[in-house]
């Protein structure tokens, strides 16, 4: 089991952009030192608790501050970008990081993020993603082309000896691409499987994890891609401390409890996600204790390893666990200790089970 971080970020709305930025960069350094494998950063224009509009700004700041960590926008919302411009930018970023880069892409789920760009209807966003990716991959070939699609027009012109074009190919010649899925039979994960890209399961219950893999692997098999569960990423809320009691206190009375109580639980109830996470549970009975016991993974290293092992067995397993980042920026020591315990104690215990 590898561990990574998903810097959504779930920061309190009172935080300034500079505070959000500084925390995101410092957390990348902490994760790099703790032995995390990847660091994913969300892209949201209008959300209060999810307030990084361009993950590349954080990634570029981290390029010189980290040594091993693979950086990933999670995800670039392709309908809201010029496809060719983003392709050029991504290729450049892969060189800054010398290949420590995964391109996470998405369609954009929040209506207000679309509205601020003039999108009144998000129903075509998935088609825009597919078209955008076609352009981006053609740009990375560094060969002349012209593309006129339903949504985008782009191309690389013929070279002129008096004004040569620079090389637009990414580091190593290719870019690893990832797509996240939330809904059952996710079209994003189907498309990822079709192309042999990396699947990421946004947690919506254990049945969803199993279903996401089935959707992805079936599409991969139909298109001749041999895939293994180790490629699957799953995002979870995890808190580890030296004792179960300390972990519970850190979760309930810290950033996790704040984000869930004031932001996530109302949203998840509205869209039916909480029901998917808690099958058979009356939503009126859900409280903080329910979240601690049935949604979050909270406890000592032994407890967390046991809980994770149980989920792995019930769902079929995955390769990398992405830990949601939360706002512990005022007193980060206990949170950072949690990250260290994951790699230093929980991971070896999982390997031994």
N, C-alpha and C positions, 0 to 999 in steps of 0.2 A: 504494500500500500504506500503510495506517495501522497504527500499533502501539499496543497497549494492554497492561495488566498484569492477570494473574490472581493475586491475593493469596490463595492457597489457605488458609492460608499454610503453606509447608513449613518450619516453624521447629523447631529441635531441641527435643525433649521437656523438656530441662532449663530452657528459658526460662520465666520467670514470665508470668502473664497480662498484667501491666503491660509487660513487655518486648515481648511479642507485639503489644500494642496500640500502643505507641510506635513500633515499627518499621513497622507497617502505616500509621499516619498519616504518618510521615516519608516513607515510600516514595510515598504519594499526592502529597505536596508535590513530591518529586523528579520524579515522572512528569509532573506538571502543568508544571513548569518546563522539562522536556526536550521537551515537545511531544507527549506521548502523548495519545490521543483518549479513552480510557476506562480505568476502574479497577474491576475486578470483585473481589468479596470472598466467599470461601466461607463456608458455614454448616455446622458440624459440632459435635456435642455431646460426643462421647466419644473422638475420635481424638487420638493423641499428637502427630503431626506436623502435623495440621490442626486448629488449636485456637482458632478464633474461633466461639463459639456463636451470636452475633447480629451479622451484618454491619452492621446499621443503627447500632450503637453507634460503629463506626469511621466510617461514612459521615457521621453527624451531626457528628463531630469534624472531619471534612475539609471540611464545607460552608463554613466560614469561612476555611479555609486554602488553598483552591484557587479558580481563576478559570475555567478552561476545561474541566477534566476532567469527563467524564460518569461518574457513580458508579453502580455496579450490584451488588446482592446477587447472588452467583453460586453457589448459588441459594438462595432461600427454599424450604425443604422443606415444601410446603403441607400434607401430611397431618398435620404436627406443629404446625400453627397453627390458631387460630380464624379462619376465613376473613374474617368481617366485621371483626374487630379488626385483622387484617393489612391489609385494604383501607383502613381509616381511617388506619392508621399510614403506609402507602405514599403515600397522597394527601398527607398532611402533609409527608412527606419531599420530594415533588416541589416543594412550595412553598418549603421551605428552600433547595433547590438551584436554584430558578427554572427548572425543567425539565431540569436536567442529571442525568437519572435514567433508568435502564433497570431494569425489574423482571425479574430472572432467577428462574425457578421450576423446581423439580424435585420428584421423588417421594421421594428418599432411598434411597441404595444400601447403606448400611452397616447390617447387622443390629443392632449395638449402639446406634446412634443411635435405632433404632426401639424396642429393648428398654427403654431408659431411660425412654421415654414409655409403656410398657405394650403396645407392639406386638410380638406374637409371630409374626405373619405379615405380610410386606410385599407379598403378592400383589395386594392391593386398592389399593395406594398410587397407581397411575396413575389409577384411577377416581376416587380422592379428589382428585387434582390437578384433573381436569376439572371436578368438582363445585365445588371451591373457587373456581376461576377464574370460573365462572358467577356465584357470589355476589359476588365482588369487583367484577366489571364492573357488576353491578346496583347495588351500593353507590355506585360512582363516578357513576352517573347522577343521584344525589341526588333520587330520586323514591321515594315510598312503595312498599314491596313486602313480601311475606312468602314465604319459601322454606322448604320442608321436603323435604330430599333423603334419600338413603340414608345419608349420613354426617354432614351438617351441617344445622342449622336456623338461619336468620338473617332479618333484615328491617330495613327503615327504616320507623319508624312515621309516621303522619300528623302533620303539624305542629300545634302548639297555639299560638294567638296569644299566650297568656300565658307560654309556655315555648318559644320558637322554637328550631328545630334549626339548628346551624351548617352551612355549606356543606361537603359532603363531596366535592365534585368536585376532581380533581387539577389541578395547574397546566397551563393550556392546554386542559383538558377531557379529555385522554386520557393514558394511560400506555403507553409502549413496553414490550412484553413479549418476553422471550427464553426459549427452551428449549434445553437442551443434550442432545446425543445421543452415545452411546458405542457401542452395539451396532449390528450391521447391521440394516437395516430398522427403525430406531429408532422406537418408537411415539410418543416425545416429539417427534421431528422431523416425523413424519407429522402430528401434532396442530398443531405450529407452522405447517407449510405450509398446512394446512386453514384456519387463521385468519389467515394472512399475517403471522405474527410473526417475530421475529429468530431464525435458527438458529445454534447454536454447536456446532462439532464438537470434542469432546474427543479428542485425538490417540490413535489406535489403529492407526496404519499408514496409508500413502498410499492403499491401496485403500478404507479406511474413509472418508477425506475425500471421495473421489469418490462412494462409495456414499451417504454422508450427504446430499450435494447432490442426487443423483438421487431419494432418498426424499422430501426436502423439496420439491423443485421439482415433482415429480409430484403430490403432494398439493395444492400451491398451484395448479397449473394446473387440476386437477379441480374446484377450488372458486372459480375465476375470479380468482385473484390473479396479477398480473404481477410476477415477481420477477427480480432480477438477482444475479449472483454477488457483487457488491460488498457485499451484505447479510450474507454468510456470515462468521462468525468461526471461526478455528481456533486451538487452543491448542498451543504448542510450548515446549520447553526451548531457549533461545538464549543464548549467551554470545559477546560480541564484545570484542576487545581490539586493541591496535595491531598485534600480530603473531599468527600462528597459535599459536606456542608459548606466548605469554602467555595467550591465550584458553583453551588446553587446561589449563594449570596452574590458572587461575582456576576452571574447571569441575570438574576432577578432584579438586583439593585444597581445594575450597570447599564452599559449601552445596549445590550441585547434586550433587556426588559423594557427600556425606553422606546426603542424602535418598534418592538412588537406591540406594546401597549398603546402607543400614540399614532402609529402609522400602519404597520403591517397587518395586524389582526383585523382592523376595520376593512382594509382593502381586500384581504383574503376572504373574509366573510362575504363581502359584496359580490365577488366573482366566483364563489363556490370552491375556492382552493382549500379553505380550512376544512370543509367537509371531506374533500379528497384525502387530506392528510389524516383525518380522524374518522374513518368509516364507522358508522354505528353510534357515534357520539352526538348527543343533542347539543347543537350549537349554543343554546342558552346556558348550558352547563360548563362551557369552556372558560377556564380561568387560568391564572398564571401557573398553578400547580399542574394543570393539564398539559400546558406547553412544556414545562420542565420534564414531565414524565413521558410524554408521548410524541412530542414534536422536536424539541431540541435534544441534543446529546450532551449531557451534563454529568460531571462526576470526577472522581479520582482517575489516574491512569488505568487502574484495573477495571473500574466501572465503565469508562469510556471504551476501552478495548473490547470488553464483553458486549456492550451495546452495539458497537460497530460490527463486531463479528456476527451478531444475531441478524442485523440488517443485511449484511453481505450474504448470509446463508439463505435468508428468505427471498431475496431479490435475484440471486444468481451472481452478484458481485460486480465490481468495477475496479479500475486501476488507480485513479487519482481522486481524492476527496478535496473539493474546494471548500474552504472555510469562509463563511460570510464574515467580512470585517464589520466591526461596530465601533461606536464612538467611546473610546477609553482614553482620549487624548489628554484629559486633565490629570490622570494618574495611570500611566500606561504599564506600570511594573507588573501587576498581576495578570493583565491581558497578555503581555509579552511572555510571561512565564508560562501561560497556557499554550502559546504557540511552540515554545521550546519543549514542553512536556509531550506534545503531539509527536514530534519527530524523534525525541530522545527516549521516550518511554512507551508511548502508545504504539507507534509503528513496530518496534521490536516485539512487543507483546502480541500484536496481530500476526506477525510472521511466525510466532511460536505456537499459535493456536491451531 
